[in-house]
Every structure is written in structure tokens, then in C-alpha cells.
């Protein structure tokens, strides 16, 4: 078996098609990451302005056995990322082949990270449990054997939390009143000014998460490139912005679990208000679960209750849309403050103890 660069249209099609082989009979898999994959494979993506991106195939006698994308980002230059990894089972030497290939292309870099797909906003983690469940929209899914390919690597875990949305709203409203100062408010995303609102999102992301272990700075062009394919599905209530005297100080991003609308191996069609999936969602909304994707508060306003204010405001819309379950994540295992906050808020609202639900892994190794 050898590694080749997928540098022709035919080889790129083979790269994309491998998941059809791996997940052919898997009823839990959902094909919802192709928009991000398209960004990384495109010749003129905004992300490519600061990153070297090399899609690779592991082949033998013209049969594809594995795929991955090597990424060296100038914003994250201590690591070579191995993104969008997919592989058939029982490939004994796949990890060593990846390491050799990475070193050949980037001889100066000494660390590999498996499971980060270019940026945290693009998805992260090799799934470590809950293989017999459909993944939440935007969260990764893979076969159980993937983790065994990287068992010699250092493992950093990420968690998600799942909960019933039978919140104690009377309690949460009284709690909110104790925390709010009169000059702080929360507003919805203004879709009529989509590009400007994405600039605010990028500004808040870069401020709120700059100390996150794996965060790298974004441009609004990159985030616009990411979100524009979902603009017909996202409602204004899905992006809430906290403001102090008109200036943005925090945000929460949440959205329905669109995976509940599609079956395995079918891609969602959402490029227009008239596409079937968009119409079905907006008219009937068969979805019962929502995902809390991100919540952030700028450093000078942290520990003032702004996070609870945003969560309470989100839950008003959750109740209005009749969602019965929520899931939030992913949170790094060593981020004790965020893990405790997630548990505390869920337990305060649902009166139920909560533990991490899905686990994901980032695998890191020094290479010489």
C-alpha cells in the first residue's frame, strides 16, 4: 500500500467517495460534512490563503483503502493536522504511513494531530463512544476501530452533554433577574445584514476563545464561507448576541439537529428556500433535538452571569419550537470550568444530574 497525492479531479472524486464504501451498511452515519470538505478541497477557499492543504489517498492496485488531508496552517504551525481521516478496517501500518507522508511534505514540523479538521469551527474529534446513535448535526461520526489506529498517540478527550429540555423556566427567569444589569440586552441575528452579522460572530469568536488550546484566529471571510451554505436553514433566533450599551460582549450559537431529517448516505439539499429539506423544516419541522454549538463571553464580562442570560434566552426559543432534547459540546476534558458550568446549568434547569454523553478524541504524536 502506498500514499499518493489526490491532485486530480478524478482522485478528488475517489477521496470524497470513500465514505460511501465505509458506511455503506451503517444506518447511523449521516453525510453532513461535505460543505466543509468542499471548502478544504477548493482551489480558492479563504482558509487556503494561510494554510497548505494536501489531500492524500492510501491505495493498492488502484483500490482506495484510506484518505486524509494534510494541513499545515500558518496560524497553527506547531502541528500538522490529519483531517477528514477515513479508512477501511485492519490496516496495520496506516498510522506509520501517515507519519512518513507528513514528514515528507513538512520535514520541519514535529507534531501530528489527528481529528482536527482544519479549524475547530469545521469540526473536531474522532468519536470514542455512542457508535450506535445517529450523530448530532455538525459533530463527527466514525467506526469504532478508528481509535485503535492511533492507540500509541497521546489522547485528549472532548465531551458533549445531552439533556432533556424540560427546563424550570420560573427558576431560570428569577435567576436571570438577579444577574442582569440594566444596560445589558440580548438580540437575535439579523439575517437581512448577514455579512455584517458574521463579522460580529468572528470578532466575538476570536476574543472569547483566544486562550482555547486549539483555537486559531479567523477572518470573517472564512466564517461567511462556512455559514453561507446554511443561511436558508438558520433562523434569526439561532444566533443570539449579548450587548452592553450597544456593543457586542457575548453570543450563543445553537441550531436544530438537521440530521433528524435525513437518512444515511443522503446529503441534505439546502441551497435555496425552495429545496425540499428547507421547505420540510420550515413548514413541518420534524426535528426534536437541538445542538448548542458555541457560547462565549468576552474576557472583561466573564463571571457576570452573561452566559446564563444567553442560555436562558435560548431556552425560550427551544420551548417555543417544542424541542425535547438538547446537546452541547464539544468541551475539552481539561477545561474544568466549562465542564462544571455545563453540568451546573443543566442540573439547575432540569433537576437531573448530567455526565458527559459523547466522547471524542484528538490524537497527538511527536514525529522525528
Beta strands, then each sheet from edge to edge (+ up, - down):
strand 1: 2-5
strand 2: 51-60
strand 3: 63-73
strand 4: 80-87
strand 5: 111-114
strand 6: 126-127
strand 7: 154-164
strand 8: 184-188
strand 9: 239-244
strand 10: 247-256
strand 11: 289-297
strand 12: 325-332
strand 13: 359-366
sheet 1: 1+ 2- 3+ 4- 5- 13+ 6-
sheet 2: 1+ 2- 3+ 4- 5- 13+ 7- 12+ 11+ 10- 9+ 8-
end
